[in-house]
């Protein structure tokens, strides 16, 4: 099982027992890829949250913050 954590709490998990290891928002079965596809399709965070009520706004923001941190670290 792999986790990406923010502080002490995982924000993304991946386990063979959940969707075959697809990275998902922690404590849900909602793939991170689905969120990315929503954004790519021009939909908003609110649209995504409406469609996937098991994901919290805090989780979405944490995923975006983690992505930002990793991208900026890579660019240095």
BAVEXKOL-314006 format. One record per residue: residue in one letter; residue number from 1; x, y, z of N, C-alpha, C, O in turn. Coordinates in nm, 3 decimals. Layout:
N
SITE   code   pos      n.xx      n.yy      n.zz     ca.xx     ca.yy     ca.zz      c.xx      c.yy      c.zz      o.xx      o.yy      o.zz
SITE      A   NUM         X         Y         Z         X         Y         Z         X         Y         Z         X         Y         Z
...
This chain:
76
SITE   code   pos      n.xx      n.yy      n.zz     ca.xx     ca.yy     ca.zz      c.xx      c.yy      c.zz      o.xx      o.yy      o.zz
SITE      X     1     0.084    -0.118     0.000     0.000     0.000     0.000     0.089     0.124     0.000     0.180     0.136     0.081
SITE      X     2     0.062     0.216    -0.090     0.137     0.341    -0.098     0.048     0.456    -0.054    -0.073     0.456    -0.078
SITE      X     3     0.109     0.553     0.011     0.035     0.670     0.058     0.112     0.797     0.024     0.235     0.797     0.025
SITE      X     4     0.040     0.902    -0.006     0.095     1.036    -0.010     0.029     1.108     0.105    -0.093     1.112     0.116
SITE      X     5     0.112     1.166     0.193     0.059     1.224     0.315     0.076     1.375     0.319     0.168     1.432     0.261
SITE      X     6    -0.017     1.438     0.388    -0.009     1.580     0.420    -0.007     1.587     0.571    -0.108     1.563     0.637
SITE      X     7     0.108     1.620     0.627     0.120     1.610     0.772     0.120     1.463     0.809     0.202     1.387     0.760
SITE      X     8     0.028     1.424     0.895     0.021     1.284     0.939    -0.086     1.205     0.867    -0.083     1.082     0.866
SITE      X     9    -0.181     1.274     0.806    -0.294     1.204     0.743    -0.267     1.180     0.595    -0.222     1.271     0.525
SITE      X    10    -0.295     1.059     0.546    -0.278     1.034     0.403    -0.383     1.111     0.323    -0.498     1.123     0.365
SITE      X    11    -0.342     1.162     0.206    -0.438     1.229     0.117    -0.465     1.145    -0.007    -0.571     1.156    -0.068
SITE      X    12    -0.367     1.062    -0.043    -0.383     0.970    -0.156    -0.335     0.834    -0.110    -0.230     0.822    -0.047
SITE      X    13    -0.412     0.731    -0.143    -0.370     0.595    -0.110    -0.378     0.509    -0.235    -0.451     0.538    -0.330
SITE      X    14    -0.302     0.402    -0.232    -0.303     0.305    -0.341    -0.283     0.167    -0.279    -0.185     0.142    -0.209
SITE      X    15    -0.378     0.079    -0.307    -0.372    -0.055    -0.251    -0.429    -0.153    -0.354    -0.528    -0.122    -0.420
SITE      X    16    -0.368    -0.269    -0.368    -0.422    -0.367    -0.462    -0.567    -0.405    -0.435    -0.639    -0.448    -0.526
SITE      X    17    -0.611    -0.389    -0.310    -0.747    -0.426    -0.274    -0.851    -0.319    -0.312    -0.971    -0.346    -0.310
SITE      X    18    -0.805    -0.200    -0.348    -0.897    -0.091    -0.384    -0.870    -0.053    -0.529    -0.767     0.007    -0.560
SITE      X    19    -0.963    -0.086    -0.616    -0.954    -0.054    -0.758    -0.823    -0.098    -0.820    -0.767    -0.029    -0.906
SITE      X    20    -0.773    -0.213    -0.775    -0.653    -0.271    -0.834    -0.527    -0.187    -0.817    -0.434    -0.199    -0.897
SITE      X    21    -0.523    -0.103    -0.714    -0.404    -0.023    -0.689    -0.406     0.117    -0.749    -0.308     0.190    -0.740
SITE      X    22    -0.519     0.154    -0.809    -0.533     0.289    -0.864    -0.523     0.391    -0.750    -0.587     0.372    -0.647
SITE      X    23    -0.444     0.498    -0.767    -0.439     0.600    -0.662    -0.576     0.666    -0.644    -0.639     0.712    -0.739
SITE      X    24    -0.621     0.670    -0.518    -0.753     0.726    -0.485    -0.739     0.827    -0.372    -0.640     0.827    -0.299
SITE      X    25    -0.840     0.913    -0.359    -0.846     0.999    -0.242    -0.858     0.908    -0.120    -0.935     0.813    -0.121
SITE      X    26    -0.782     0.937    -0.015    -0.781     0.853     0.105    -0.922     0.833     0.158    -1.004     0.925     0.161
SITE      X    27    -0.948     0.711     0.201    -1.076     0.670     0.260    -1.194     0.680     0.163    -1.309     0.692     0.205
SITE      X    28    -1.164     0.675     0.032    -1.270     0.672    -0.069    -1.230     0.570    -0.175    -1.124     0.508    -0.167
SITE      X    29    -1.315     0.555    -0.273    -1.284     0.474    -0.391    -1.284     0.565    -0.514    -1.309     0.519    -0.625
SITE      X    30    -1.255     0.693    -0.494    -1.258     0.790    -0.603    -1.115     0.812    -0.654    -1.030     0.863    -0.581
SITE      X    31    -1.089     0.773    -0.779    -0.954     0.788    -0.836    -0.913     0.934    -0.852    -0.994     1.021    -0.886
SITE      X    32    -0.786     0.960    -0.826    -0.729     1.092    -0.850    -0.743     1.127    -0.997    -0.768     1.242    -1.033
SITE      X    33    -0.726     1.028    -1.083    -0.738     1.049    -1.228    -0.874     1.107    -1.266    -0.883     1.189    -1.357
SITE      X    34    -0.978     1.066    -1.197    -1.112     1.119    -1.225    -1.116     1.269    -1.198    -1.174     1.344    -1.276
SITE      X    35    -1.055     1.311    -1.088    -1.049     1.454    -1.055    -0.974     1.530    -1.165    -1.019     1.634    -1.211
SITE      X    36    -0.860     1.477    -1.205    -0.781     1.542    -1.310    -0.862     1.553    -1.440    -0.858     1.656    -1.507
SITE      X    37    -0.934     1.448    -1.474    -1.016     1.451    -1.595    -1.128     1.554    -1.586    -1.161     1.617    -1.687
SITE      X    38    -1.184     1.572    -1.470    -1.284     1.678    -1.451    -1.222     1.814    -1.483    -1.281     1.893    -1.556
SITE      X    39    -1.104     1.840    -1.427    -1.038     1.969    -1.451    -1.001     1.984    -1.598    -1.019     2.091    -1.656
SITE      X    40    -0.949     1.879    -1.659    -0.912     1.884    -1.800    -1.033     1.912    -1.888    -1.022     1.976    -1.993
SITE      X    41    -1.149     1.865    -1.845    -1.272     1.884    -1.921    -1.336     2.020    -1.898    -1.442     2.049    -1.953
SITE      X    42    -1.272     2.105    -1.818    -1.323     2.239    -1.795    -1.422     2.249    -1.681    -1.483     2.354    -1.661
SITE      X    43    -1.439     2.141    -1.608    -1.531     2.144    -1.494    -1.459     2.200    -1.372    -1.336     2.201    -1.366
SITE      X    44    -1.535     2.244    -1.277    -1.479     2.306    -1.158    -1.462     2.206    -1.045    -1.511     2.093    -1.051
SITE      X    45    -1.392     2.250    -0.942    -1.380     2.169    -0.820    -1.519     2.145    -0.762    -1.549     2.034    -0.717
SITE      X    46    -1.603     2.246    -0.763    -1.739     2.228    -0.711    -1.816     2.123    -0.790    -1.891     2.044    -0.732
SITE      X    47    -1.799     2.122    -0.923    -1.864     2.018    -1.005    -1.819     1.880    -0.960    -1.900     1.789    -0.944
SITE      X    48    -1.688     1.866    -0.941    -1.632     1.738    -0.898    -1.688     1.697    -0.762    -1.732     1.583    -0.744
SITE      X    49    -1.687     1.790    -0.667    -1.735     1.759    -0.533    -1.883     1.723    -0.532    -1.926     1.640    -0.452
SITE      X    50    -1.959     1.785    -0.619    -2.102     1.752    -0.629    -2.120     1.609    -0.679    -2.209     1.538    -0.634
SITE      X    51    -2.035     1.569    -0.773    -2.045     1.434    -0.829    -1.986     1.326    -0.739    -2.021     1.208    -0.751
SITE      X    52    -1.897     1.366    -0.649    -1.829     1.270    -0.562    -1.831     1.320    -0.418    -1.730     1.367    -0.367
SITE      X    53    -1.946     1.308    -0.352    -1.961     1.364    -0.218    -1.877     1.297    -0.110    -1.868     1.349     0.002
SITE      X    54    -1.815     1.184    -0.140    -1.728     1.121    -0.039    -1.591     1.189    -0.031    -1.514     1.163     0.060
SITE      X    55    -1.563     1.276    -0.128    -1.437     1.352    -0.128    -1.466     1.490    -0.070    -1.565     1.554    -0.106
SITE      X    56    -1.379     1.536     0.019    -1.397     1.668     0.079    -1.317     1.774     0.003    -1.220     1.743    -0.067
SITE      X    57    -1.358     1.898     0.018    -1.284     2.009    -0.042    -1.141     2.011     0.013    -1.046     2.039    -0.061
SITE      X    58    -1.124     1.982     0.141    -0.990     1.979     0.200    -0.901     1.875     0.132    -0.782     1.899     0.111
SITE      X    59    -0.959     1.760     0.096    -0.881     1.657     0.026    -0.838     1.707    -0.111    -0.723     1.687    -0.151
SITE      X    60    -0.928     1.770    -0.183    -0.896     1.821    -0.316    -0.785     1.926    -0.308    -0.690     1.923    -0.385
SITE      X    61    -0.798     2.018    -0.214    -0.696     2.122    -0.197    -0.563     2.061    -0.158    -0.458     2.105    -0.206
SITE      X    62    -0.564     1.960    -0.073    -0.440     1.893    -0.032    -0.372     1.826    -0.150    -0.250     1.830    -0.161
SITE      X    63    -0.450     1.764    -0.239    -0.393     1.701    -0.359    -0.331     1.808    -0.448    -0.220     1.789    -0.499
SITE      X    64    -0.400     1.918    -0.468    -0.346     2.026    -0.552    -0.220     2.086    -0.489    -0.124     2.116    -0.561
SITE      X    65    -0.219     2.104    -0.359    -0.102     2.158    -0.290     0.017     2.063    -0.303     0.130     2.106    -0.326
SITE      X    66    -0.009     1.933    -0.289     0.098     1.835    -0.303     0.153     1.835    -0.445     0.275     1.829    -0.465
SITE      X    67     0.066     1.843    -0.543     0.110     1.849    -0.683     0.195     1.975    -0.706     0.299     1.969    -0.772
SITE      X    68     0.151     2.088    -0.653     0.225     2.212    -0.668     0.363     2.200    -0.605     0.463     2.239    -0.666
SITE      X    69     0.369     2.146    -0.485     0.497     2.130    -0.415     0.593     2.043    -0.495     0.711     2.077    -0.510
SITE      X    70     0.542     1.933    -0.546     0.629     1.841    -0.622     0.674     1.901    -0.754     0.789     1.884    -0.794
SITE      X    71     0.586     1.972    -0.822     0.623     2.035    -0.949     0.728     2.145    -0.926     0.826     2.153    -0.999
SITE      X    72     0.706     2.228    -0.826     0.801     2.335    -0.798     0.936     2.281    -0.752     1.040     2.338    -0.786
SITE      X    73     0.937     2.172    -0.676     1.062     2.110    -0.633     1.137     2.052    -0.753     1.260     2.060    -0.759
SITE      X    74     1.065     1.996    -0.847     1.126     1.937    -0.967     1.186     2.045    -1.055     1.289     2.023    -1.118
SITE      X    75     1.122     2.161    -1.059     1.166     2.270    -1.146     1.292     2.339    -1.095     1.354     2.416    -1.168
SITE      X    76     1.331     2.313    -0.972     1.451     2.379    -0.915     1.577     2.309    -0.948     1.684     2.354    -0.907
